[in-house]
């Protein structure tokens, strides 16, 4: 716990420096992932105030005991009844604050309530900027989240056969994730087969797997709040598989080129372009309509975003994100191969280890 307290203090210190650069006198953090990053709090209700008067974490009675073991780096204040009203009065009467900034994810009602007694301005992506580069602790947790997810899929693979339903595979996979130590799934597991694999964010259905089907599984693990996110596509034995093999190979090549292009100093859009151009040259550009990747951490989708129009983000050491090209053809199916990478000082390391060669089951 002492080590985590030091980490939280360092993170709040870096946030203070950033706020000073942006001329932000006081910031109310409301995003729960940001609060966890700064204090260690894993509950579902809380506010964190960073100000020249001190740092205060507000939550209600339900988390009174939990905060004693989790929260560090800020003074704990247990609110009474209406949390927004309590915090407003606390800032006005005790801290004499007349104005403050708040994260732009605030609800309209909260904004109106806080605005009754203070001048309130919204700010965007302040803590998120700090979260982009992972420290050693975060990389360790993400690594464990990857291990748990991969172990769960390995145990499920023998069941990926004609006759089983998408929903049954998803259920077995999620049971194995829980058995591996995952407390909360980072997102709804995707299991799709046949024509359903052309749906980028398909939901598991009662469809039965059939010979010759693509089977696409997009799933993730978790460890101490940190996520993993990966996708593998399998092919079931059947007739006339040549076209499907070719499509798979095109995606595999794009994935490899994308991962190989990752390096500190690159622009995010450059990585997307390299990955996308590979699929476009293969003749399937119109069938790859989503971004190449996204950051992964306390949120399964966070900065940096590897998009063709993201020309502002410079890739830096410690960033963790996905490379996930795909080809999706309506009526036939789709392929996606998603890996997680971490940017190191002189190279890029792929965190996911499951095979990328086409597995015909």
C-alpha positions as CSV (number, residue, x, y, z in Angstrom):
1,X,0.0,0.0,0.0
2,X,2.9,2.4,0.8
3,X,4.1,2.0,-2.8
4,X,0.7,2.8,-4.2
5,X,0.4,5.8,-1.9
6,X,3.7,7.1,-3.4
7,X,2.4,6.5,-6.9
8,X,-0.8,8.4,-6.2
9,X,1.1,11.3,-4.7
10,X,3.4,11.5,-7.7
11,X,0.4,11.4,-10.1
12,X,-1.4,14.2,-8.3
13,X,1.9,16.2,-8.3
14,X,2.2,15.8,-12.1
15,X,-1.5,16.9,-12.4
16,X,-0.8,20.0,-10.4
17,X,2.1,20.9,-12.8
18,X,-0.2,20.4,-15.8
19,X,-3.0,22.5,-14.2
20,X,-0.4,25.3,-13.5
21,X,0.6,25.2,-17.2
22,X,-3.1,25.5,-18.2
23,X,-3.8,28.3,-15.6
24,X,-6.4,26.1,-13.9
25,X,-6.6,27.1,-10.2
26,X,-8.9,24.3,-9.0
27,X,-10.2,21.2,-10.7
28,X,-13.0,18.9,-9.7
29,X,-12.4,15.4,-11.1
30,X,-15.6,13.4,-11.7
31,X,-14.5,10.7,-14.1
32,X,-14.2,7.6,-12.0
33,X,-11.3,6.1,-14.0
34,X,-9.4,9.4,-13.5
35,X,-10.3,9.3,-9.8
36,X,-9.0,5.7,-9.5
37,X,-5.8,6.7,-11.3
38,X,-5.1,9.6,-8.9
39,X,-6.3,8.1,-5.6
40,X,-6.8,4.3,-5.9
41,X,-10.5,4.5,-5.2
42,X,-12.4,1.7,-7.0
43,X,-16.0,2.6,-6.0
44,X,-18.8,3.9,-8.1
45,X,-19.4,7.3,-6.6
46,X,-16.9,10.0,-5.8
47,X,-15.5,13.5,-6.6
48,X,-11.9,14.6,-6.3
49,X,-11.0,18.3,-5.8
50,X,-7.5,19.5,-6.6
51,X,-6.9,23.0,-5.3
52,X,-4.4,25.4,-3.7
53,X,-6.2,24.8,-0.4
54,X,-5.5,21.1,-0.6
55,X,-6.8,17.9,-2.2
56,X,-10.1,16.5,-1.1
57,X,-11.9,13.2,-2.0
58,X,-15.7,13.3,-1.5
59,X,-17.8,10.2,-1.3
60,X,-20.8,9.0,0.6
61,X,-21.3,6.7,3.6
62,X,-21.4,3.5,1.5
63,X,-17.7,3.9,0.8
64,X,-16.6,5.1,4.2
65,X,-14.7,1.9,5.1
66,X,-13.5,1.2,1.6
67,X,-11.8,4.6,1.4
68,X,-9.7,3.9,4.4
69,X,-7.8,1.1,2.6
70,X,-7.9,2.4,-0.9
71,X,-7.7,6.2,-1.0
72,X,-4.4,8.0,-0.7
73,X,-3.1,11.4,-1.8
74,X,-6.2,13.4,-0.7
75,X,-8.2,14.2,2.4
76,X,-11.3,12.0,2.7
77,X,-14.6,13.8,3.2
78,X,-17.8,11.8,3.7
79,X,-20.8,13.8,2.2
80,X,-24.2,14.1,3.6
81,X,-27.4,13.6,1.6
82,X,-27.1,15.5,-1.7
83,X,-23.4,15.1,-2.7
84,X,-23.4,18.0,-5.2
85,X,-25.0,20.3,-2.7
86,X,-22.6,19.3,0.1
87,X,-19.5,19.8,-2.1
88,X,-20.8,23.1,-3.3
89,X,-21.2,24.3,0.3
90,X,-17.9,22.9,1.3
91,X,-16.0,24.8,-1.5
92,X,-17.9,28.0,-0.8
93,X,-17.9,28.0,3.0
94,X,-14.7,26.2,4.0
95,X,-12.4,26.8,1.0
96,X,-13.8,30.2,0.0
97,X,-13.6,29.1,-3.7
98,X,-15.4,31.4,-6.1
99,X,-14.6,29.6,-9.3
100,X,-13.3,26.2,-10.4
101,X,-12.9,23.9,-13.4
102,X,-14.6,20.6,-13.9
103,X,-14.2,17.8,-16.4
104,X,-16.3,18.1,-19.4
105,X,-18.1,14.8,-18.8
106,X,-20.2,16.5,-16.2
107,X,-24.0,16.2,-16.6
108,X,-26.1,19.2,-17.3
109,X,-27.9,18.9,-14.0
110,X,-24.6,18.8,-12.1
111,X,-23.3,21.8,-14.1
112,X,-26.3,23.8,-13.2
113,X,-26.2,22.9,-9.5
114,X,-22.5,23.7,-9.2
115,X,-23.1,26.9,-11.1
116,X,-25.6,28.3,-8.6
117,X,-22.8,29.3,-6.2
118,X,-19.6,29.3,-8.3
119,X,-18.2,30.3,-11.7
120,X,-17.7,26.9,-13.4
121,X,-15.7,26.1,-16.5
122,X,-15.3,22.8,-18.3
123,X,-12.0,21.4,-19.3
124,X,-11.2,18.4,-21.5
125,X,-8.6,15.6,-21.3
126,X,-6.5,16.9,-18.4
127,X,-6.0,13.7,-16.4
128,X,-6.4,11.7,-19.6
129,X,-3.1,13.2,-20.9
130,X,-1.3,11.8,-17.8
131,X,-2.9,8.4,-18.2
132,X,-1.6,8.0,-21.8
133,X,1.9,6.9,-20.6
134,X,1.8,3.9,-18.3
135,X,4.1,3.4,-15.4
136,X,5.7,0.1,-14.3
137,X,2.8,-0.7,-12.0
138,X,0.2,-0.2,-14.7
139,X,2.2,-2.2,-17.2
140,X,2.3,-5.1,-14.7
141,X,-1.4,-5.0,-14.2
142,X,-2.1,-4.8,-17.9
143,X,0.2,-7.7,-18.5
144,X,-1.8,-9.8,-16.0
145,X,-5.0,-8.8,-17.6
146,X,-3.6,-10.1,-20.9
147,X,-2.5,-13.3,-19.3
148,X,-5.9,-13.9,-17.8
149,X,-7.7,-13.3,-21.1
150,X,-5.4,-15.5,-23.1
151,X,-5.7,-18.3,-20.6
152,X,-9.5,-18.2,-20.7
153,X,-9.6,-18.4,-24.5
154,X,-7.1,-21.3,-24.6
155,X,-9.5,-23.3,-22.4
156,X,-12.4,-22.5,-24.6
157,X,-10.9,-23.4,-28.0
158,X,-11.7,-27.1,-27.8
159,X,-15.4,-26.2,-27.8
160,X,-15.2,-24.0,-30.9
161,X,-16.8,-26.6,-33.2
162,X,-19.9,-26.9,-35.5
163,X,-23.0,-27.4,-33.4
164,X,-22.3,-25.1,-30.5
165,X,-23.9,-21.7,-30.4
166,X,-22.2,-18.3,-30.2
167,X,-23.9,-17.6,-26.9
168,X,-22.6,-20.9,-25.4
169,X,-19.0,-20.0,-26.4
170,X,-19.4,-16.6,-24.9
171,X,-20.7,-18.1,-21.6
172,X,-17.9,-20.5,-21.4
173,X,-15.3,-17.8,-22.1
174,X,-16.8,-15.4,-19.5
175,X,-16.9,-18.2,-16.9
176,X,-13.2,-18.9,-17.6
177,X,-12.4,-15.2,-17.3
178,X,-14.0,-15.1,-13.9
179,X,-12.2,-18.2,-12.8
180,X,-8.9,-16.6,-14.0
181,X,-9.4,-13.7,-11.5
182,X,-11.3,-11.2,-13.6
183,X,-13.6,-9.3,-11.3
184,X,-15.4,-7.2,-14.0
185,X,-15.5,-7.8,-17.7
186,X,-14.1,-4.7,-19.5
187,X,-16.7,-4.9,-22.2
188,X,-19.4,-7.3,-23.5
189,X,-17.7,-10.3,-25.1
190,X,-18.1,-10.6,-28.9
191,X,-18.6,-14.0,-30.3
192,X,-19.7,-14.1,-34.0
193,X,-19.8,-16.8,-36.6
194,X,-20.6,-17.0,-40.3
195,X,-22.1,-13.9,-41.8
196,X,-22.4,-12.4,-38.3
197,X,-18.6,-11.8,-38.3
198,X,-19.2,-9.0,-40.8
199,X,-20.8,-7.1,-37.9
200,X,-18.0,-5.2,-36.3
201,X,-19.5,-5.2,-32.8
202,X,-21.7,-8.3,-33.0
203,X,-23.5,-9.7,-30.0
204,X,-23.5,-13.4,-29.3
205,X,-26.7,-15.0,-30.7
206,X,-28.3,-18.5,-30.7
207,X,-26.8,-19.1,-34.1
208,X,-25.1,-22.5,-34.4
209,X,-21.6,-22.7,-35.7
210,X,-21.5,-24.4,-39.1
211,X,-18.7,-25.9,-41.3
212,X,-16.7,-23.2,-43.2
213,X,-17.7,-20.4,-40.8
214,X,-15.4,-17.7,-39.7
215,X,-15.6,-17.5,-35.9
216,X,-14.6,-14.1,-34.5
217,X,-14.0,-13.6,-30.8
218,X,-13.3,-10.2,-29.3
219,X,-12.8,-10.4,-25.5
220,X,-10.8,-8.9,-22.7
221,X,-9.5,-9.5,-19.2
222,X,-8.9,-7.3,-16.1
223,X,-6.6,-6.9,-13.2
224,X,-6.9,-4.3,-10.5
225,X,-9.1,-2.2,-12.8
226,X,-6.7,-2.4,-15.8
227,X,-8.1,-3.9,-19.0
228,X,-6.9,-6.0,-21.9
229,X,-8.6,-6.2,-25.3
230,X,-7.8,-8.6,-28.1
231,X,-9.5,-10.4,-31.0
232,X,-8.8,-13.7,-32.8
233,X,-10.6,-15.1,-35.8
234,X,-10.8,-18.8,-36.5
235,X,-12.0,-20.8,-39.5
236,X,-14.0,-24.0,-39.2
237,X,-13.2,-26.9,-41.6
238,X,-15.4,-26.9,-44.7
239,X,-15.5,-26.5,-48.4
240,X,-14.4,-23.6,-50.6
241,X,-12.2,-21.9,-48.0
242,X,-9.7,-20.3,-50.5
243,X,-11.3,-16.8,-50.5
244,X,-11.5,-16.8,-46.7
245,X,-7.9,-17.9,-46.3
246,X,-6.9,-15.0,-48.6
247,X,-8.9,-12.4,-46.6
248,X,-7.4,-13.7,-43.4
249,X,-3.9,-13.4,-44.8
250,X,-4.5,-9.8,-45.9
251,X,-5.6,-8.9,-42.3
252,X,-2.6,-10.7,-40.8
253,X,-0.2,-8.8,-43.0
254,X,-1.8,-5.5,-42.1
255,X,-1.6,-6.4,-38.4
256,X,2.1,-7.2,-38.7
257,X,2.8,-4.0,-40.7
258,X,0.9,-1.9,-38.2
259,X,2.7,-3.4,-35.2
260,X,6.1,-3.1,-36.9
261,X,5.5,0.6,-37.6
262,X,4.9,1.6,-33.9
263,X,7.8,3.6,-32.5
264,X,8.2,6.6,-30.2
265,X,8.1,9.8,-32.1
266,X,5.6,8.5,-34.8
267,X,2.4,10.4,-35.3
268,X,-0.7,8.2,-34.6
269,X,-2.2,8.8,-38.0
270,X,1.0,7.4,-39.6
271,X,0.4,4.0,-38.0
272,X,-3.2,4.0,-39.2
273,X,-2.1,4.9,-42.7
274,X,0.4,2.1,-42.9
275,X,-2.1,-0.5,-41.7
276,X,-4.9,0.9,-43.8
277,X,-2.9,1.1,-47.0
278,X,-2.0,-2.5,-46.8
279,X,-5.7,-3.5,-46.9
280,X,-6.5,-0.9,-49.5
281,X,-3.8,-2.2,-51.8
282,X,-5.2,-5.7,-51.4
283,X,-8.5,-4.4,-52.8
284,X,-10.5,-4.3,-49.5
285,X,-10.1,-0.7,-48.4
286,X,-13.9,-0.1,-48.4
287,X,-14.3,-3.1,-46.1
288,X,-12.1,-1.6,-43.3
289,X,-14.1,1.2,-41.9
290,X,-13.0,1.6,-38.3
291,X,-9.8,3.0,-36.8
292,X,-6.6,0.9,-36.5
293,X,-6.5,1.1,-32.7
294,X,-7.1,2.7,-29.3
295,X,-5.4,3.0,-26.0
296,X,-6.1,0.5,-23.2
297,X,-5.7,1.0,-19.5
298,X,-8.3,1.8,-16.8
299,X,-10.7,2.2,-19.6
300,X,-10.8,-0.3,-22.5
301,X,-11.1,2.6,-24.9
302,X,-8.9,5.6,-24.1
303,X,-6.2,7.8,-25.6
304,X,-4.2,7.5,-27.7
305,X,-6.5,6.8,-30.6
306,X,-4.8,5.4,-33.7
307,X,-6.9,7.1,-36.4
308,X,-6.1,8.4,-39.8
309,X,-7.2,11.9,-38.8
310,X,-5.3,11.9,-35.5
311,X,-2.4,14.0,-36.6
312,X,-1.9,15.7,-33.1
313,X,-0.9,12.7,-31.0
314,X,2.8,11.8,-30.9
315,X,3.5,8.2,-29.9
316,X,5.5,8.1,-26.7
317,X,7.3,5.6,-24.5
318,X,4.9,3.8,-22.1
319,X,1.8,4.1,-24.3
320,X,-0.3,1.0,-24.6
321,X,-2.8,0.6,-27.5
322,X,-4.3,-1.9,-29.9
323,X,-3.6,-2.7,-33.5
324,X,-6.7,-4.2,-34.9
325,X,-7.2,-4.1,-38.7
326,X,-10.2,-6.0,-40.2
327,X,-12.0,-6.8,-43.4
328,X,-15.8,-7.2,-43.2
329,X,-17.9,-8.3,-46.2
330,X,-21.6,-8.4,-45.8
331,X,-23.2,-11.8,-46.4
332,X,-19.9,-13.7,-46.2
333,X,-18.2,-12.6,-43.0
334,X,-15.3,-10.8,-41.6
335,X,-11.8,-11.1,-40.0
336,X,-10.2,-9.0,-37.3
337,X,-6.9,-9.6,-35.6
338,X,-6.4,-7.4,-32.6
339,X,-3.2,-7.2,-30.6
340,X,-2.0,-4.9,-27.7
341,X,1.4,-3.2,-27.9
342,X,3.5,-1.2,-25.5
343,X,5.9,1.5,-26.8
344,X,9.4,1.1,-25.3
345,X,12.3,3.4,-25.6
346,X,13.9,1.9,-28.7
347,X,11.2,-0.5,-29.9
348,X,7.6,-1.8,-29.6
349,X,6.7,-4.9,-27.7
350,X,3.6,-6.9,-28.5
351,X,1.8,-7.8,-25.2
352,X,-0.6,-10.4,-26.7
353,X,1.0,-13.8,-27.4
354,X,-1.7,-16.0,-29.0
355,X,-1.0,-17.3,-32.5
356,X,-1.8,-15.0,-35.5
357,X,-1.5,-17.8,-38.1
358,X,-4.9,-19.0,-39.3
359,X,-6.2,-21.8,-37.1
360,X,-8.7,-24.1,-38.9
361,X,-10.7,-25.9,-36.2
